[in-house]
Amino acid sequence: MACSCSLLTFTCLIDIDLYLDYNRSYTGSEVMMKLSSRIKPISYLKAHASEIVRDIGGQKEPLIITQNGTAKAIIQDIESYEQTMETMALLKILALGNKQVDEGKIETADDVITRIRDKQKNT
């Protein structure tokens, strides 16, 4: 059974709020202009690979690589990638928690605390 109130859920909600606040700080056109300046053909990648790798960490924005005019790959710094993966993991945990709530698989915080205290007494 999942607890309906947990520190992990609280942390997840804070991270989501920060992410949403960050995204709200840009209007649609600013995001589009920002992305369009970071789109390069594969020939640019081939000719400037070392420069791209050297500069990608400082820019904190992905570089979109196209082939025949179609977006095919994204290059981003490792810190941003790790942050993206952490955010995805937190969103998956949140989705699982929401699914458990929808299925009624929850306990009140009081019940969880009582169960934990009982286990501590028995050990």
SULWO-V704494 format. One record per helix or strand of 2 or more residues. SS is the DSSP state (hx for helix, st for strand). FROM is the first residue (numbers start at 1). TO is the last residue. If there is no record, write none. Layout:
ss->SS from->FROM to->TO
ss->SS from->FROM to->TO
This chain:
ss->st from->2 to->3
ss->hx from->7 to->24
ss->hx from->28 to->36
ss->st from->39 to->41
ss->hx from->42 to->59
ss->st from->63 to->67
ss->st from->70 to->75
ss->hx from->78 to->102
ss->st from->106 to->107
ss->hx from->109 to->122
